[in-house]
Amino acid sequence: MFTTNQIYFAIFFIVFFSIAIIASYSKDKKNHKLHYKGAFKILIGFIVAILILFLIKYFGK
């Protein structure tokens, strides 16, 4: 299905992309705490709203 070189490329890409994302996030961690203070509450709100929609669909039948 995949050649050996394609598999190597995928593995290296995943490893180095993950390292770049982690390095970038750790560099901006201070700014995230300052500018996105209530973002976690909004995420919880979205998850609860989606769960409510699924419950309405499930029990509405």
N, CA, C and O atoms as a Tinker XYZ file with bonds, in Angstrom:
   244  protein
     1  N      0.824000   -1.181000    0.000000    73     2
     2  CA     0.000000    0.000000    0.000000    64     1     3
     3  C      0.874000    1.254000    0.000000    63     2     4     5
     4  O      0.738000    2.100000   -0.884000    81     3
     5  N      1.757000    1.380000    0.967000    73     3     6
     6  CA     2.672000    2.522000    1.030000    64     5     7
     7  C      4.090000    2.011000    0.828000    63     6     8     9
     8  O      4.435000    0.897000    1.224000    81     7
     9  N      4.893000    2.844000    0.210000    73     7    10
    10  CA     6.298000    2.479000    0.072000    64     9    11
    11  C      7.015000    2.769000    1.383000    63    10    12    13
    12  O      6.498000    3.465000    2.256000    81    11
    13  N      8.203000    2.224000    1.495000    73    11    14
    14  CA     8.985000    2.414000    2.716000    64    13    15
    15  C      9.312000    3.884000    2.938000    63    14    16    17
    16  O      9.261000    4.369000    4.068000    81    15
    17  N      9.647000    4.589000    1.872000    73    15    18
    18  CA     9.980000    6.010000    2.012000    64    17    19
    19  C      8.777000    6.843000    2.432000    63    18    20    21
    20  O      8.935000    7.814000    3.171000    81    19
    21  N      7.583000    6.488000    1.980000    73    19    22
    22  CA     6.385000    7.216000    2.403000    64    21    23
    23  C      6.118000    7.006000    3.889000    63    22    24    25
    24  O      5.703000    7.932000    4.585000    81    23
    25  N      6.352000    5.806000    4.369000    73    23    26
    26  CA     6.164000    5.518000    5.800000    64    25    27
    27  C      7.188000    6.299000    6.620000    63    26    28    29
    28  O      6.842000    6.881000    7.647000    81    27
    29  N      8.445000    6.318000    6.176000    73    27    30
    30  CA     9.471000    7.101000    6.880000    64    29    31
    31  C      9.100000    8.582000    6.915000    63    30    32    33
    32  O      9.225000    9.238000    7.949000    81    31
    33  N      8.646000    9.098000    5.784000    73    31    34
    34  CA     8.257000   10.506000    5.733000    64    33    35
    35  C      7.118000   10.787000    6.710000    63    34    36    37
    36  O      7.145000   11.791000    7.422000    81    35
    37  N      6.124000    9.913000    6.747000    73    35    38
    38  CA     4.988000   10.115000    7.651000    64    37    39
    39  C      5.438000   10.104000    9.106000    63    38    40    41
    40  O      4.991000   10.930000    9.902000    81    39
    41  N      6.311000    9.181000    9.453000    73    39    42
    42  CA     6.788000    9.099000   10.841000    64    41    43
    43  C      7.584000   10.350000   11.213000    63    42    44    45
    44  O      7.354000   10.947000   12.265000    81    43
    45  N      8.517000   10.742000   10.348000    73    43    46
    46  CA     9.308000   11.947000   10.635000    64    45    47
    47  C      8.435000   13.191000   10.680000    63    46    48    49
    48  O      8.649000   14.063000   11.521000    81    47
    49  N      7.459000   13.286000    9.790000    73    47    50
    50  CA     6.573000   14.442000    9.779000    64    49    51
    51  C      5.794000   14.533000   11.082000    63    50    52    53
    52  O      5.710000   15.605000   11.681000    81    51
    53  N      5.227000   13.427000   11.523000    73    51    54
    54  CA     4.443000   13.422000   12.763000    64    53    55
    55  C      5.315000   13.802000   13.955000    63    54    56    57
    56  O      4.906000   14.597000   14.802000    81    55
    57  N      6.516000   13.235000   14.020000    73    55    58
    58  CA     7.406000   13.522000   15.151000    64    57    59
    59  C      7.806000   14.994000   15.167000    63    58    60    61
    60  O      7.668000   15.659000   16.194000    81    59
    61  N      8.302000   15.513000   14.035000    73    59    62
    62  CA     8.782000   16.888000   14.015000    64    61    63
    63  C      7.644000   17.901000   14.098000    63    62    64    65
    64  O      7.817000   18.973000   14.678000    81    63
    65  N      6.486000   17.578000   13.528000    73    63    66
    66  CA     5.342000   18.474000   13.650000    64    65    67
    67  C      4.888000   18.553000   15.105000    63    66    68    69
    68  O      4.558000   19.633000   15.596000    81    67
    69  N      4.870000   17.419000   15.789000    73    67    70
    70  CA     4.485000   17.410000   17.208000    64    69    71
    71  C      5.469000   18.216000   18.040000    63    70    72    73
    72  O      5.064000   18.963000   18.930000    81    71
    73  N      6.758000   18.071000   17.757000    73    71    74
    74  CA     7.768000   18.842000   18.482000    64    73    75
    75  C      7.575000   20.335000   18.238000    63    74    76    77
    76  O      7.681000   21.133000   19.169000    81    75
    77  N      7.290000   20.722000   16.988000    73    75    78
    78  CA     7.092000   22.140000   16.673000    64    77    79
    79  C      5.854000   22.691000   17.374000    63    78    80    81
    80  O      5.881000   23.814000   17.876000    81    79
    81  N      4.778000   21.922000   17.416000    73    79    82
    82  CA     3.554000   22.371000   18.088000    64    81    83
    83  C      3.793000   22.531000   19.588000    63    82    84    85
    84  O      3.370000   23.521000   20.184000    81    83
    85  N      4.464000   21.567000   20.192000    73    83    86
    86  CA     4.734000   21.640000   21.635000    64    85    87
    87  C      5.634000   22.831000   21.951000    63    86    88    89
    88  O      5.392000   23.547000   22.923000    81    87
    89  N      6.675000   23.053000   21.135000    73    87    90
    90  CA     7.582000   24.179000   21.361000    64    89    91
    91  C      6.839000   25.507000   21.203000    63    90    92    93
    92  O      7.040000   26.432000   21.990000    81    91
    93  N      5.991000   25.596000   20.194000    73    91    94
    94  CA     5.241000   26.829000   19.961000    64    93    95
    95  C      4.267000   27.103000   21.102000    63    94    96    97
    96  O      4.135000   28.243000   21.547000    81    95
    97  N      3.591000   26.067000   21.575000    73    95    98
    98  CA     2.634000   26.262000   22.661000    64    97    99
    99  C      3.345000   26.660000   23.950000    63    98   100   101
   100  O      2.887000   27.549000   24.668000    81    99
   101  N      4.460000   26.003000   24.242000    73    99   102
   102  CA     5.157000   26.340000   25.490000    64   101   103
   103  C      5.722000   27.757000   25.436000    63   102   104   105
   104  O      5.850000   28.410000   26.472000    81   103
   105  N      6.059000   28.233000   24.249000    73   103   106
   106  CA     6.560000   29.596000   24.088000    64   105   107
   107  C      5.443000   30.627000   24.330000    63   106   108   109
   108  O      5.694000   31.699000   24.881000    81   107
   109  N      4.219000   30.297000   23.918000    73   107   110
   110  CA     3.098000   31.234000   24.045000    64   109   111
   111  C      2.218000   30.969000   25.266000    63   110   112   113
   112  O      1.132000   31.538000   25.377000    81   111
   113  N      2.662000   30.132000   26.162000    73   111   114
   114  CA     1.844000   29.744000   27.313000    64   113   115
   115  C      1.462000   30.948000   28.181000    63   114   116   117
   116  O      0.336000   31.032000   28.672000    81   115
   117  N      2.387000   31.858000   28.362000    73   115   118
   118  CA     2.119000   33.042000   29.182000    64   117   119
   119  C      1.038000   33.918000   28.542000    63   118   120   121
   120  O      0.172000   34.447000   29.240000    81   119
   121  N      1.089000   34.070000   27.226000    73   119   122
   122  CA     0.086000   34.875000   26.533000    64   121   123
   123  C     -1.288000   34.218000   26.567000    63   122   124   125
   124  O     -2.303000   34.908000   26.658000    81   123
   125  N     -1.328000   32.887000   26.495000    73   123   126
   126  CA    -2.610000   32.193000   26.543000    64   125   127
   127  C     -3.311000   32.427000   27.877000    63   126   128   129
   128  O     -4.524000   32.635000   27.916000    81   127
   129  N     -2.561000   32.393000   28.950000    73   127   130
   130  CA    -3.157000   32.620000   30.268000    64   129   131
   131  C     -3.683000   34.048000   30.403000    63   130   132   133
   132  O     -4.672000   34.282000   31.098000    81   131
   133  N     -3.032000   34.993000   29.748000    73   131   134
   134  CA    -3.429000   36.386000   29.851000    64   133   135
   135  C     -4.642000   36.698000   28.985000    63   134   136   137
   136  O     -5.584000   37.338000   29.452000    81   135
   137  N     -4.635000   36.257000   27.738000    73   135   138
   138  CA    -5.660000   36.662000   26.780000    64   137   139
   139  C     -6.851000   35.703000   26.689000    63   138   140   141
   140  O     -7.936000   36.122000   26.285000    81   139
   141  N     -6.681000   34.447000   27.048000    73   139   142
   142  CA    -7.750000   33.457000   26.897000    64   141   143
   143  C     -8.125000   32.869000   28.253000    63   142   144   145
   144  O     -8.154000   31.652000   28.432000    81   143
   145  N     -8.411000   33.752000   29.199000    73   143   146
   146  CA    -8.651000   33.327000   30.572000    64   145   147
   147  C     -9.908000   32.457000   30.723000    63   146   148   149
   148  O     -9.861000   31.452000   31.431000    81   147
   149  N    -11.022000   32.809000   30.083000    73   147   150
   150  CA   -12.270000   32.073000   30.266000    64   149   151
   151  C    -12.586000   31.100000   29.153000    63   150   152   153
   152  O    -13.733000   30.674000   29.019000    81   151
   153  N    -11.601000   30.737000   28.352000    73   151   154
   154  CA   -11.853000   29.870000   27.192000    64   153   155
   155  C    -12.297000   28.473000   27.607000    63   154   156   157
   156  O    -13.072000   27.834000   26.896000    81   155
   157  N    -11.819000   27.999000   28.740000    73   155   158
   158  CA   -12.190000   26.656000   29.192000    64   157   159
   159  C    -13.679000   26.577000   29.509000    63   158   160   161
   160  O    -14.316000   25.563000   29.225000    81   159
   161  N    -14.240000   27.628000   30.090000    73   159   162
   162  CA   -15.675000   27.651000   30.396000    64   161   163
   163  C    -16.504000   27.627000   29.119000    63   162   164   165
   164  O    -17.560000   26.996000   29.079000    81   163
   165  N    -16.041000   28.302000   28.084000    73   163   166
   166  CA   -16.754000   28.310000   26.803000    64   165   167
   167  C    -16.710000   26.929000   26.170000    63   166   168   169
   168  O    -17.705000   26.476000   25.605000    81   167
   169  N    -15.566000   26.253000   26.257000    73   167   170
   170  CA   -15.447000   24.892000   25.736000    64   169   171
   171  C    -16.412000   23.956000   26.449000    63   170   172   173
   172  O    -17.081000   23.148000   25.805000    81   171
   173  N    -16.488000   24.056000   27.762000    73   171   174
   174  CA   -17.425000   23.237000   28.530000    64   173   175
   175  C    -18.861000   23.546000   28.108000    63   174   176   177
   176  O    -19.679000   22.633000   28.000000    81   175
   177  N    -19.177000   24.813000   27.871000    73   175   178
   178  CA   -20.511000   25.196000   27.428000    64   177   179
   179  C    -20.868000   24.576000   26.084000    63   178   180   181
   180  O    -21.987000   24.094000   25.904000    81   179
   181  N    -19.927000   24.583000   25.135000    73   179   182
   182  CA   -20.179000   23.957000   23.836000    64   181   183
   183  C    -20.411000   22.455000   23.978000    63   182   184   185
   184  O    -21.310000   21.900000   23.346000    81   183
   185  N    -19.608000   21.805000   24.800000    73   183   186
   186  CA   -19.763000   20.357000   24.994000    64   185   187
   187  C    -21.113000   20.051000   25.620000    63   186   188   189
   188  O    -21.786000   19.107000   25.204000    81   187
   189  N    -21.518000   20.829000   26.607000    73   187   190
   190  CA   -22.822000   20.615000   27.247000    64   189   191
   191  C    -23.949000   20.858000   26.250000    63   190   192   193
   192  O    -24.926000   20.109000   26.243000    81   191
   193  N    -23.841000   21.880000   25.412000    73   191   194
   194  CA   -24.879000   22.164000   24.424000    64   193   195
   195  C    -25.002000   21.022000   23.410000    63   194   196   197
   196  O    -26.113000   20.642000   23.038000    81   195
   197  N    -23.887000   20.481000   22.968000    73   195   198
   198  CA   -23.936000   19.358000   22.025000    64   197   199
   199  C    -24.527000   18.128000   22.685000    63   198   200   201
   200  O    -25.308000   17.409000   22.062000    81   199
   201  N    -24.166000   17.873000   23.942000    73   199   202
   202  CA   -24.755000   16.738000   24.662000    64   201   203
   203  C    -26.266000   16.902000   24.825000    63   202   204   205
   204  O    -27.012000   15.932000   24.693000    81   203
   205  N    -26.715000   18.106000   25.107000    73   203   206
   206  CA   -28.149000   18.358000   25.230000    64   205   207
   207  C    -28.855000   18.092000   23.904000    63   206   208   209
   208  O    -29.938000   17.506000   23.891000    81   207
   209  N    -28.260000   18.511000   22.792000    73   207   210
   210  CA   -28.857000   18.240000   21.473000    64   209   211
   211  C    -28.952000   16.745000   21.196000    63   210   212   213
   212  O    -29.964000   16.273000   20.678000    81   211
   213  N    -27.905000   15.999000   21.537000    73   211   214
   214  CA   -27.959000   14.548000   21.358000    64   213   215
   215  C    -29.018000   13.905000   22.248000    63   214   216   217
   216  O    -29.708000   12.979000   21.824000    81   215
   217  N    -29.146000   14.393000   23.478000    73   215   218
   218  CA   -30.174000   13.850000   24.374000    64   217   219
   219  C    -31.581000   14.149000   23.869000    63   218   220   221
   220  O    -32.472000   13.306000   23.973000    81   219
   221  N    -31.785000   15.345000   23.323000    73   219   222
   222  CA   -33.085000   15.696000   22.755000    64   221   223
   223  C    -33.389000   14.793000   21.566000    63   222   224   225
   224  O    -34.515000   14.322000   21.405000    81   223
   225  N    -32.386000   14.556000   20.744000    73   223   226
   226  CA   -32.593000   13.692000   19.577000    64   225   227
   227  C    -32.885000   12.258000   20.017000    63   226   228   229
   228  O    -33.757000   11.603000   19.446000    81   227
   229  N    -32.166000   11.765000   21.025000    73   227   230
   230  CA   -32.332000   10.390000   21.475000    64   229   231
   231  C    -33.681000   10.175000   22.146000    63   230   232   233
   232  O    -34.372000    9.199000   21.852000    81   231
   233  N    -34.065000   11.086000   23.053000    73   231   234
   234  CA   -35.307000   10.914000   23.770000    64   233   235
   235  C    -36.528000   11.474000   23.025000    63   234   236   237
   236  O    -37.665000   11.265000   23.446000    81   235
   237  N    -36.289000   12.173000   21.934000    73   235   238
   238  CA   -37.390000   12.755000   21.169000    64   237   239
   239  C    -38.077000   11.772000   20.225000    63   238   240   241
   240  O    -39.117000   12.088000   19.647000    81   239
   241  N    -37.505000   10.598000   20.070000    73   239   242
   242  CA   -38.103000    9.614000   19.161000    64   241   243
   243  C    -39.299000    8.934000   19.738000    63   242   244
   244  O    -39.901000    8.083000   19.082000    81   243
